[in-house]
Amino acid sequence: MINKFVKKTVLLALATGLSIGATLSQAQERVYAVTQSNTVAKSGFGLCWRTGYWTPAAAAQDAAGCECDKDLLPKEVCEPKTAAPLPTKAEPQPPKPTGEKITMAADALFDFNKAVLRPEGKAKLDDVAVKAKGIKLEVILAVGHTDRIGKDAYNQKLSEKRAAAVKEYLVSKGIEANRVYTEGKGEKQPVTGDKCKGLGAESGKNKKLVDCLQPDRRVDVEVIGTK
């Protein structure tokens, strides 16, 4: 977990559901995604990023298990009877990451129900790449989301394709592929709540509903590093 990180967060709101697949080569043998400095990558909500290797049993064996999932592990794992000896002197601390937040318009990246970047979207991602190169980049965390229209499986696949398009473009602009960690949430984390209920058929042809659910079609990107 990256404690007390001031994160460089770029919120990318997409025109339709966006979810994200995942790659971070440094974390493939760990149950948590790690940065280049071997610290656990943490989302803007304070949660550790799990890899596909995560299980409660594997977390109990991971060095960051108690830090990330203490409530899920046996008490004796995270609260050993014998306390570790206190260090004789304070260890030097690494520099703390700094960052800034940028919000991008949803319709800038993709057309509705498409996974091909629009020219306006490429221009916005150019800005993201420039800002990422202006720091000592640790990791880029990207999480995609969709609205509730359509079947879960379809939304998941579409958002993964869009996430891949975003990552591919950033890599084409010089961002190392193994710096980008992606995850898809599908329609599991809407931000509209009950706001769009009672607007008629749950269909992409229902323009009023599509417009109302626009905020749910988004991708959140955090660029983490040090100046």
C-alpha positions as a printed Julia matrix, in Angstrom:
227×3 Matrix{Float64}:
   0.0     0.0     0.0
   1.29    3.42   -0.84
   0.57    5.24    2.45
  -0.13    8.99    2.4
   0.44    9.21   -1.36
  -0.67   12.46   -2.91
  -1.86   10.87   -6.07
  -1.76   12.25   -9.56
  -5.29   11.41  -10.63
  -6.72   11.8   -14.05
 -10.46   11.1   -14.27
 -11.43   10.08  -17.78
 -15.22    9.96  -18.25
 -16.0     7.75  -21.29
 -19.04    7.84  -23.64
 -20.05    4.25  -22.72
 -19.17    1.49  -20.33
 -15.58    1.1   -19.66
 -13.92   -1.64  -17.75
 -10.37   -2.58  -17.7
  -8.26   -5.74  -18.1
  -4.94   -5.82  -16.34
  -1.19   -5.83  -16.75
   1.58   -4.92  -14.4
   4.51   -7.25  -14.91
   6.13   -6.45  -11.56
   2.98   -7.67   -9.75
   2.28  -10.91  -11.64
   3.76  -13.13   -8.92
   2.26  -11.08   -6.09
  -1.31  -11.05   -4.9
  -1.15   -7.24   -4.89
  -0.03   -4.9    -7.67
   3.3    -3.25   -6.78
   5.11   -0.18   -8.05
   8.69   -0.03   -9.3
   9.84    0.74   -5.76
   8.15   -2.48   -4.58
   5.39   -0.74   -2.63
   1.77   -1.82   -2.98
  -0.25    0.26   -5.47
  -3.27    1.87   -3.83
  -6.4     3.33   -5.4
  -7.82    6.76   -4.68
 -10.3     5.05   -2.35
  -7.5     3.7    -0.14
  -7.73    0.08   -1.36
  -4.82   -2.13   -2.4
  -4.91   -3.35   -6.0
  -5.3    -7.14   -6.1
  -3.94   -9.28   -8.94
  -5.5   -12.44  -10.36
  -3.4   -14.45   -7.91
  -5.31  -13.09   -4.9
  -7.03  -15.49   -2.52
  -7.38  -15.18    1.29
  -4.8   -17.94    1.72
  -2.35  -16.26   -0.68
  -2.89  -12.89    1.01
  -1.93  -14.42    4.35
   1.44  -15.39    2.84
   2.06  -12.03    1.15
   4.15   -9.42    2.94
   1.43   -6.83    2.37
  -1.48   -9.08    3.33
  -2.01   -7.65    6.82
  -1.62   -4.12    5.53
  -4.19   -4.58    2.77
  -6.67   -7.19    4.02
  -6.21   -7.48    7.78
  -9.93   -7.99    8.4
  -9.98  -11.05    6.12
  -6.98  -12.83    7.64
  -6.73  -14.94   10.82
  -5.93  -12.84   13.88
  -2.75  -14.77   14.63
  -1.37  -13.93   11.17
  -1.5   -10.17   11.65
  -1.04  -10.02   15.43
   1.9   -12.26   16.32
   2.51  -12.93   20.01
   6.1   -11.68   19.83
   6.47   -8.09   18.72
   9.26   -7.24   16.32
  12.19   -5.36   17.91
  12.09   -1.61   17.51
  14.73   -0.11   15.2
  17.58    1.65   16.93
  17.3     4.65   14.64
  14.86    6.06   12.14
  15.29    4.89    8.57
  15.4     7.53    5.8
  12.06    7.87    4.06
  11.69    7.83    0.26
  10.34   10.96   -1.39
   6.54   11.2    -1.29
   4.65   11.21   -4.61
   2.99   14.39   -5.75
   0.22   14.84   -8.25
  -2.74   16.71   -9.66
  -6.24   15.88  -10.89
  -7.59   16.41  -14.41
 -11.18   15.76  -15.5
 -11.93   14.88  -19.12
 -15.28   15.02  -20.93
 -16.99   11.65  -21.43
 -17.72   12.14  -25.12
 -14.12   13.05  -25.93
 -12.85    9.46  -26.03
 -15.43    7.22  -27.74
 -18.68    7.31  -29.64
 -21.64    5.53  -28.03
 -21.22    1.72  -28.13
 -17.8     2.02  -29.81
 -14.27    1.14  -28.7
 -12.27    3.24  -31.17
 -10.65    6.39  -29.85
 -11.94    9.61  -31.36
  -9.43   12.3   -32.46
 -10.57   14.45  -29.53
  -9.86   11.54  -27.18
  -6.36   11.07  -28.57
  -5.65   14.76  -27.97
  -6.74   14.44  -24.34
  -4.61   11.33  -23.83
  -1.64   13.19  -25.35
  -1.91   15.58  -22.39
  -1.98   12.65  -19.97
   1.16   11.15  -21.53
   3.01   14.47  -21.33
   2.15   14.91  -17.67
   3.17   11.32  -16.87
   6.56   11.89  -18.5
   7.04   15.01  -16.37
   7.43   12.92  -13.22
   9.3     9.81  -12.14
   6.44    7.5   -13.03
   5.67    4.63  -10.68
   2.41    3.26  -12.02
  -0.74    4.26  -13.88
  -3.91    2.78  -12.38
  -6.94    2.73  -14.65
 -10.43    1.53  -13.69
 -13.26    1.39  -16.19
 -17.0     1.6   -15.53
 -20.19    1.22  -17.59
 -23.83    2.18  -17.27
 -26.48   -0.47  -16.62
 -27.89   -0.69  -20.16
 -27.31   -4.1   -21.74
 -26.17   -7.44  -20.39
 -23.37   -7.67  -17.84
 -21.14   -9.83  -20.04
 -21.48   -7.49  -23.01
 -20.7    -4.41  -20.93
 -17.65   -6.13  -19.47
 -16.23   -7.04  -22.89
 -16.91   -3.61  -24.37
 -15.27   -1.81  -21.48
 -12.23   -4.08  -21.67
 -11.83   -3.23  -25.35
 -12.01    0.47  -24.57
  -9.51    0.14  -21.75
  -7.15   -1.68  -24.11
  -7.51    1.17  -26.6
  -6.62    3.75  -23.94
  -3.61    1.78  -22.76
  -2.43    1.04  -26.31
  -2.52    4.72  -27.17
  -0.59    5.76  -24.04
   2.04    3.12  -24.83
   2.29    4.46  -28.4
   3.14    7.83  -26.81
   6.08    6.42  -24.89
   4.52    5.13  -21.66
   5.97    1.74  -20.7
   3.32   -0.98  -20.95
   4.31   -2.52  -17.64
   3.59    0.78  -15.91
  -0.13    0.54  -16.67
  -2.35   -1.53  -14.36
  -5.94   -1.82  -15.49
  -9.1    -3.22  -13.96
 -12.72   -3.37  -15.07
 -15.71   -2.79  -12.82
 -18.44   -3.05  -15.47
 -21.69   -1.62  -14.14
 -20.93   -2.45  -10.49
 -20.09    1.09   -9.34
 -22.58    3.57  -10.85
 -22.44    7.17   -9.67
 -25.98    8.08  -10.74
 -27.67    6.06   -7.97
 -31.48    6.22   -8.25
 -31.43    9.37  -10.33
 -32.3     7.65  -13.62
 -35.1     5.36  -12.47
 -38.51    5.6   -14.11
 -37.24    6.96  -17.42
 -38.66    4.19  -19.56
 -37.21    1.16  -21.35
 -33.72    0.0   -20.4
 -32.46    0.37  -23.95
 -29.79    2.2   -25.88
 -32.6     3.58  -28.04
 -34.04    5.43  -25.02
 -32.14    8.7   -25.49
 -33.43   10.2   -22.25
 -32.09    7.26  -20.23
 -28.81    7.16  -22.18
 -28.21   10.84  -21.47
 -29.08   10.45  -17.79
 -26.64    7.54  -17.34
 -23.77    9.43  -18.99
 -21.8     9.88  -15.71
 -21.67    6.1   -15.21
 -19.81    5.62  -18.49
 -16.36    6.61  -17.3
 -12.8     5.52  -16.63
 -10.75    6.68  -13.64
  -7.0     6.97  -14.19
  -4.46    7.68  -11.46
  -0.92    8.58  -12.45
   1.38    7.99   -9.49
   5.0     9.08   -9.23
   7.4    11.61   -7.77
   8.55   14.98   -9.02
